Each structure stands twice: as structure tokens, then as C-alpha cells.
């Protein structure tokens, strides 16, 4: 590989590189778009059965066109045959699922293996047609991107534009189908018709993808980009955009690398590029990536520990004082250790954390004292805890002896809006809940028991 070849490949200066790169990039974008609905519909493997079901159609179309005197390797005719048997395979999967007790995986496995075996047998048979050469038909199994010509590119582009336009036109209906098909059916939406349209879109992308990556690897083109996009967002609109982008980038990278290294098959490199993007998304994806989720979990643990420490300190102040308003006085470390179960070394770690956040001050005598900001935060945390306790007792029928534990599991996720809703639901004044023993004696019927 030379710098000149690298520049020509990246800038698409060569005609033989420009067609495959643009064609496969368009294919990847559309596959990512349509595959997102297939993923959300939990029917990803249906695309696998569909792709394998296209092989008999390729052989049959070649035989028919050759017998009638036409060019047996005409791409439109071959794709038409692949489309017909692909749809037939999907209909058989749906029929097996509806009329028998077999699960989806069994139905798809049966159709996939039978149609693929039938296709291999038909391809062997058409090799014996007099005057016709079936050489190259097996390229649809693994893909033959490099052999793409202008007419193939135009056909692929037209089909992909139409598919994308239909997807955008019925985006609302497909969204409802994917997220709540039962509700859509109850509202009178034509679920079966929408399912058929979705399968037709998937069939179009799958059949066109035979030229680029082959029937074995096209399923990865449908599944990998939307799966990778799922790690970056929880919104469908952004998922469609990201998925289409990942599909286009995967196709561009795969064909470009294959052009730079001629001994590498384009279909396999395209799938490998998509898989690398998927692994990166799985680790670093902002919505569901492993690393961001780990960081959020650690932040939540830190928040929970801080709130436990501040609430325990505030409740000790309440227990040691009977008069109001509550005074922020130093407390003994032994009282804090006995107030709640702390794992070995946990309390010291939490105290260091609270001191670094200016919530707790250590006195020269060794006692602890809430800072001004810490006292306000502890009061707020304790109030929210008791507010949730009260709600659980009144409306969730939780026993008073167990309500503290149940409230402790949820209180850390209470936002300001939820707190306001709880106050409105309970119709309580701020002073009622802030009173140290109001809930414990009036609503719970017991003394506060913060030990968990």
C-alpha cells in the first residue's frame, strides 16, 4: 500500500472504487435504518432466515432466464427471484409460528436450513444447463462487491431510496408497532399490514445486500449497526440516525480496506468493521455502555453512602434533643457507629468523603459536627425519607415495622418534582413532616428506628 493509493481510495478518485464504496455505504445506511425496527420488534433472526431463503430464488431465476434465452446473470432477474423465495421463507416462518406450538427459533431454524440446502442443490443443478455458465452465482453467498457496475449501482440506489422513503413515511406507525403492538391493535391499527410492510422493507434491504456482503453476512449488516446505536441513545429518532451512520461508516471502511488490500474479501471486512464499532459502542456508549453505566453506579453508591451518613447524623441530633428548633451540636463517633450497621471501614470512608464535600467537620475532641450546608442537606434528606415512609404506609399498605427499609431503597432516587407530587398527594405542610417525631408517633405508631 502506498500513500498515493491511500489518497485515491479515501477520496474516491478511482471509478472502480467509487461505485462499490458509495453503493455499500448507501446500503449500510438503509440497513441500519430498517434493522432498527427489526431489533426493536425482537425479530432480528428473522432476517437471517430471510437471507438464507433467497438462495433458491437465485438459482431458479437463473434457470428460468437461461431457458427463455435471456442473460441468466441479469441482476434484476436474480434479485427478483431472491425476493420471491425470501418472502416465501418469511411467510413459512410466520405460518409455522401461528399454526403450531413451535417457538420462533425452531421455525426460523427449520426454514433457514431447508431453504439454504435447497438453494445449494439448485445451484449445482443449474450448472448443467446447456449453453449457460452458472459460474459466479455462488458469489451471492459471500458477496461480490468488486464486480459492481453502474447499472447495479443505480438499481441498488433506487431500491434503497424507495425503502428509506417508505420507512420515513410510516415512521409513526412502525414506532407504535415496535413498542406496543397490543395497544396499536386495540386502537384499530392494521398490525398485520404493518408487519408485512416491515418484512417487505427488510426483504428489499436483504436482497440488495446480497450483492455487497452475501446472504450469510447480510444479517450482521441488519443487526450490528442498530445494536451499536442502542448503546448511545434511548430515543428512537436518534437511534435511527446513529444506526444509519454506523451502517454507512461500516460499509465505507470495509470496501476501502478491501480496496487497499486486494486479498481481503469486502463482505467479511465490512462485518468486522461493524463489529469493531459495536465493541466500542458497548464499552463507551453514553446511554447503555459498560463504562458509563459503571461510572453512574459508582456515583449512585457515593450518593447513597453520603445520604445515609447525613441522615444518621441528623436523626441522632433529633434523638438527643427534645426541644425545637433543632440545634446543630457535635455528636460522638460511638453514637454514629451504633446508630446504623456499617461495613468494616465504610464509616471512615464516608466521613472522609463528607469532609471533602464540606458536609461534616471534625472537632478537636474527635466529635463530628454537621457544617452549615451539611445540616441543610441532612434535614432535606431526612424529610424526604419520612415523606416516602408516609406515602408507603398510606397508599402502599406497607407495615410500619418494615417501612423504613422499603423507604431506604427508594429515597435516593427521589427528585424535586417527585417530592412536590408526594406533598400534594399527602396534602401535608412542610412543618408537619419536618417535625422530628411527627411521622414516627402519629402515622407509624412507633418510635423512629433508623437502624437498617
C-alpha positions in Angstrom: 0.0 0.0 0.0 1.3 3.4 -1.0 0.3 6.9 0.1 -0.9 7.6 -3.4 -3.2 4.5 -3.3 -4.4 5.5 0.1 -5.3 9.0 -1.1 -7.1 7.8 -4.2 -9.1 5.3 -2.1 -10.1 7.8 0.6 -11.0 10.5 -1.9 -12.9 8.0 -4.2 -10.8 9.1 -7.2 -10.9 5.7 -8.9 -14.1 4.7 -10.7 -13.8 1.0 -9.6 -13.6 2.1 -6.0 -16.2 4.9 -6.1 -19.1 2.7 -7.2 -18.6 -0.1 -4.5 -17.9 2.4 -1.7 -20.9 4.6 -2.4 -23.2 1.6 -3.1 -22.3 -0.2 0.1 -22.4 3.0 2.2 -26.0 3.6 1.0 -26.8 0.0 1.7 -25.3 0.3 5.2 -27.3 3.4 6.0 -30.6 1.8 4.9 -29.8 -1.5 6.6 -29.2 0.4 9.8 -32.4 2.3 9.4 -34.6 -0.7 8.7 -32.7 -3.0 11.1 -33.5 -0.7 14.0 -37.2 -1.6 13.7 -36.4 -5.3 13.3 -34.3 -5.1 16.5 -37.0 -3.3 18.5 -39.6 -5.8 17.2 -37.4 -8.6 18.6 -37.3 -10.3 15.2 -33.6 -9.8 14.3 -33.1 -13.5 13.5 -36.0 -13.4 11.1 -33.6 -11.5 8.7 -31.2 -14.5 9.0 -33.9 -16.9 7.8 -34.9 -14.5 5.1 -31.4 -14.1 3.7 -30.8 -17.8 3.5 -34.2 -18.3 1.9 -33.1 -16.1 -1.0 -30.6 -18.6 -2.3 -33.1 -21.0 -4.1 -34.6 -17.9 -5.8 -31.3 -17.0 -7.3 -30.8 -20.5 -8.8 -34.4 -20.7 -10.1 -34.3 -17.2 -11.6 -31.1 -18.1 -13.4 -32.6 -21.3 -14.8 -35.8 -19.6 -16.0 -33.9 -16.7 -17.7 -31.5 -19.1 -19.3 -34.2 -21.4 -20.6 -36.1 -18.4 -22.1 -33.0 -17.2 -23.9 -32.2 -14.2 -21.8 -29.0 -13.4 -19.9 -29.2 -15.8 -16.9 -26.9 -13.5 -14.8 -29.1 -10.4 -15.2 -29.0 -8.8 -11.7 -32.7 -7.5 -11.8 -33.9 -11.0 -12.6 -31.7 -12.7 -10.0 -32.8 -10.2 -7.3 -36.5 -10.7 -8.2 -36.1 -14.5 -7.8 -34.3 -13.9 -4.5 -37.1 -11.6 -3.3 -39.9 -14.1 -4.1 -38.3 -17.1 -2.3 -37.2 -14.8 0.6 -40.7 -13.6 1.1 -41.9 -17.2 0.9 -39.4 -18.2 3.6 -40.7 -15.4 5.9 -44.3 -16.5 5.3 -43.4 -20.1 6.2 -41.8 -18.9 9.4 -45.0 -16.9 10.3 -47.2 -19.9 9.3 -45.2 -22.3 11.4 -45.4 -20.0 14.4 -49.1 -19.3 14.0 -50.3 -22.9 13.3 -48.0 -25.0 15.6 -46.6 -24.8 19.1 -43.1 -24.4 17.8 -41.2 -21.3 19.0 -39.7 -18.7 16.8 -36.2 -20.0 16.9 -37.3 -23.5 15.9 -39.4 -22.2 13.0 -36.6 -20.0 11.7 -34.0 -22.8 12.1 -36.2 -25.1 10.0 -36.8 -22.6 7.2 -33.2 -21.4 7.2 -31.6 -24.8 6.9 -34.2 -26.2 4.4 -34.1 -23.3 2.1 -30.3 -23.0 2.2 -29.9 -26.7 1.5 -32.4 -26.4 -1.4 -30.5 -23.4 -2.8 -27.2 -25.1 -2.8 -28.7 -28.1 -4.6 -30.4 -25.9 -7.2 -27.1 -24.0 -7.9 -25.5 -27.4 -8.5 -28.3 -28.4 -10.9 -28.2 -25.1 -13.0 -24.5 -25.6 -13.7 -25.6 -28.4 -16.1 -27.9 -26.2 -18.3 -26.5 -26.4 -21.8 -25.0 -23.3 -23.3 -25.1 -21.4 -20.0 -22.4 -20.8 -17.4 -23.5 -20.6 -13.8 -20.1 -19.6 -12.6 -20.2 -16.6 -10.2 -23.7 -17.4 -8.8 -22.1 -18.7 -5.6 -20.8 -15.1 -5.2 -24.1 -14.2 -3.7 -23.3 -16.5 -0.7 -20.3 -14.4 0.3 -20.9 -11.2 -1.7 -19.1 -9.8 -4.7 -18.8 -6.1 -4.1 -15.8 -5.6 -6.5 -17.9 -6.7 -9.5 -20.5 -3.9 -9.1 -21.1 -2.0 -12.3 -23.0 1.3 -12.9 -26.4 -0.4 -13.7 -26.1 -2.4 -10.4 -25.3 0.7 -8.5 -28.3 2.5 -10.0 -30.6 -0.4 -9.2 -29.4 -0.6 -5.6 -29.6 3.1 -5.1 -33.2 3.3 -6.4 -34.3 0.4 -4.2 -32.6 1.9 -1.1 -34.1 5.4 -1.7 -37.6 3.9 -2.0 -37.1 1.8 1.1 -35.9 4.8 3.1 -38.8 7.0 1.8 -41.3 4.4 2.9 -39.7 4.0 6.3 -39.8 7.7 6.9 -43.4 8.0 5.7 -44.7 5.4 8.1 -42.3 6.1 10.9 -45.0 6.8 13.5 -46.9 3.6 12.7 -43.7 1.5 12.8 -42.7 3.0 16.1 -46.1 2.1 17.6 -45.8 -1.4 16.2 -42.3 -2.0 17.7 -43.1 -0.6 21.2 -46.7 -1.6 21.9 -48.3 -3.8 19.2 -51.1 -4.8 21.6 -52.1 -1.2 22.2 -51.9 -0.5 18.5 -54.2 -3.4 17.8 -56.6 -2.3 20.4 -56.7 1.2 18.8 -57.6 -0.3 15.5 -54.2 -0.1 13.7 -53.6 -2.7 10.9 -50.9 -4.6 12.7 -50.7 -7.4 10.2 -50.4 -5.0 7.3 -47.6 -3.0 9.1 -45.8 -6.3 9.9 -45.9 -7.2 6.2 -44.6 -3.8 5.2 -41.8 -4.1 7.7 -40.9 -7.5 6.3 -41.1 -6.2 2.8 -38.6 -3.4 3.7 -36.3 -6.0 5.4 -36.6 -8.2 2.3 -35.6 -5.3 0.0 -32.5 -4.5 2.0 -31.6 -8.1 2.4 -31.9 -8.9 -1.3 -29.9 -5.8 -2.3 -27.3 -6.7 0.3 -26.6 -10.0 -1.4 -24.5 -8.1 -4.0 -22.4 -6.5 -1.3 -21.9 -8.8 1.6 -23.7 -12.0 0.6 -26.6 -13.8 2.2 -24.5 -15.2 5.1 -23.2 -11.9 6.3 -26.1 -9.6 5.4 -27.8 -10.3 8.7 -24.9 -8.7 10.5 -25.4 -5.6 8.4 -29.0 -5.5 9.6 -28.4 -6.2 13.3 -25.0 -4.8 14.2 -25.5 -1.1 13.4 -28.8 -0.7 15.3 -27.5 -2.8 18.2 -24.4 -0.5 18.4 -26.7 2.6 18.2 -28.7 1.3 21.1 -25.8 1.9 23.4 -25.7 5.6 22.6 -29.3 6.8 23.0 -32.7 5.9 24.4 -34.6 7.9 21.8 -35.8 6.3 18.6 -35.1 9.2 16.3 -31.5 9.5 17.4 -31.2 5.7 17.3 -32.3 5.7 13.6 -29.8 8.4 12.7 -26.9 6.8 14.6 -27.7 3.4 13.3 -27.7 4.6 9.7 -24.5 6.4 10.2 -22.8 3.4 11.7 -24.0 1.3 8.8 -22.7 3.7 6.3 -19.3 4.0 8.0 -19.0 0.2 8.3 -19.7 -0.1 4.5 -17.2 2.6 3.6 -14.5 1.3 5.9 -15.0 -2.3 4.7 -14.8 -1.6 1.0 -12.0 0.9 1.4 -9.8 -1.5 3.3 -10.6 -4.3 0.9 -9.5 -1.9 -2.0 -6.3 -1.2 -0.3 -5.6 -4.9 0.4 -6.9 -6.9 -2.5 -6.6 -10.2 -0.8 -9.2 -9.3 1.8 -12.9 -10.0 1.0 -15.1 -6.9 1.2 -18.1 -8.6 2.8 -16.1 -10.0 5.7 -14.2 -6.7 6.3 -17.5 -4.8 6.3 -18.9 -7.0 9.0 -15.6 -6.8 11.0 -15.7 -3.0 10.8 -19.2 -3.0 12.1 -18.3 -5.4 14.9 -15.4 -3.1 16.0 -17.8 -0.1 16.1 -20.2 -2.3 18.1 -17.5 -3.2 20.7 -16.5 0.5 21.0 -20.2 1.4 21.5 -20.7 -1.4 24.0 -17.9 0.0 26.2 -18.2 3.7 25.7 -21.9 4.3 24.7 -23.3 7.2 26.7 -26.7 5.6 27.2 -26.0 1.9 27.9 -22.3 1.5 27.6 -20.5 -0.6 30.1 -18.1 2.1 31.3 -20.7 5.0 31.6 -23.0 2.6 33.5 -20.2 1.6 35.8 -19.5 5.3 36.5 -23.1 6.0 37.1 -23.3 3.1 39.5 -20.3 4.3 41.4 -21.8 7.8 41.6 -25.0 6.4 42.9 -23.2 4.4 45.6 -21.3 7.5 46.6 -24.6 9.5 46.8 -26.3 6.7 48.8 -23.5 6.5 51.3 -23.4 10.3 51.8 -27.1 10.4 52.4 -27.0 7.5 54.9 -24.3 9.3 56.8 -26.1 12.7 56.8 -29.5 11.2 57.7 -28.0 9.1 60.6 -26.3 12.2 61.9 -29.5 14.3 61.8 -31.5 11.5 63.4 -29.0 11.3 66.3 -29.4 15.1 66.8 -33.2 14.5 67.0 -32.9 11.7 69.5 -30.6 13.6 71.8 -32.6 16.8 71.7 -36.2 17.2 72.7 -36.6 20.9 72.2 -37.1 22.7 68.9 -35.7 24.2 66.8 -33.0 21.5 66.4 -29.5 22.7 67.3 -26.5 21.6 65.3 -24.2 20.3 68.0 -21.3 17.9 67.8 -22.1 14.2 68.2 -19.9 11.3 69.4 -18.5 8.8 67.0 -19.7 5.9 69.1 -23.3 7.0 68.7 -22.9 7.1 64.9 -21.3 3.6 64.9 -24.2 2.2 66.9 -27.0 4.0 65.0 -26.7 2.1 61.8 -24.9 -1.0 60.5 -21.7 0.0 58.7 -19.4 -2.4 56.9 -15.8 -2.5 58.1 -14.1 0.7 57.1 -17.2 2.1 55.4 -17.9 4.7 58.0 -14.4 6.2 58.0 -14.5 6.3 54.2 -17.9 8.1 54.2 -16.7 10.6 56.8 -13.6 11.4 54.6 -15.9 11.8 51.6 -18.3 14.1 53.6 -15.4 16.2 54.9 -14.1 16.6 51.3 -17.6 17.8 50.3 -17.8 20.2 53.2 -20.7 18.4 54.8 -19.1 17.4 58.1 -16.5 19.0 60.3 -14.3 17.1 62.8 -13.9 18.8 66.1 -10.6 18.9 68.1 -12.2 16.5 70.6 -12.8 13.9 67.9 -16.5 14.5 67.7 -18.3 15.2 64.4 -20.4 18.2 63.6 -22.5 19.0 60.5 -21.4 22.0 58.6 -24.0 24.6 57.7 -24.5 23.1 54.2 -24.4 19.6 55.6 -27.1 20.4 58.2 -29.4 21.7 55.5 -28.8 18.7 53.3 -29.3 16.3 56.2 -32.6 18.0 57.0 -33.8 17.7 53.4 -32.7 14.0 53.1 -34.4 13.1 56.4 -37.6 14.9 55.4 -37.8 13.1 52.0 -37.2 9.8 53.7 -40.1 10.4 56.1 -42.3 11.7 53.3 -41.8 8.5 51.4 -42.4 6.4 54.5 -45.7 8.2 55.0 -46.7 7.6 51.4 -45.9 3.9 51.6 -48.0 3.5 54.8 -51.0 5.4 53.5 -51.2 4.1 49.9 -48.9 1.1 49.5 -50.1 -0.8 52.6 -46.6 -1.3 53.9 -46.4 -2.4 57.5 -44.9 0.3 59.8 -42.3 -2.1 61.1 -40.9 -2.6 57.5 -41.5 0.8 56.0 -38.0 2.2 57.0 -36.2 -0.4 55.0 -38.5 0.0 52.0 -38.2 3.7 52.0 -34.4 3.5 52.3 -34.3 1.6 49.0 -36.1 4.3 47.0 -35.5 7.6 48.7 -32.1 8.1 47.0 -33.9 8.4 43.6 -36.5 11.0 44.7 -36.2 14.2 42.6 -37.6 17.6 43.5 -40.6 17.0 41.2 -41.5 13.7 42.8 -41.2 15.3 46.3 -43.6 18.0 45.3 -46.0 15.4 43.9 -45.8 13.4 47.2 -46.5 16.6 49.2 -49.5 17.4 47.1 -50.8 13.8 47.3 -50.4 13.6 51.1 -51.7 17.2 51.5 -49.1 17.9 54.2 -47.4 21.0 55.2 -43.6 21.3 55.4 -43.6 21.8 59.2 -45.6 18.6 59.7 -43.0 16.4 58.1 -40.1 18.4 59.4 -41.2 17.8 63.0 -38.8 15.2 64.4 -41.2 12.7 65.8 -44.5 13.6 64.0 -44.5 10.7 61.5 -43.0 8.2 63.9 -45.6 8.8 66.6 -48.6 9.9 64.6 -48.5 7.9 61.4 -46.2 5.0 62.2 -47.3 4.5 65.7 -43.7 3.7 66.8 -40.5 5.5 67.6 -38.1 6.1 64.7 -35.9 3.1 64.0 -33.2 4.3 61.5 -31.1 1.2 62.0 -31.2 -1.0 58.8 
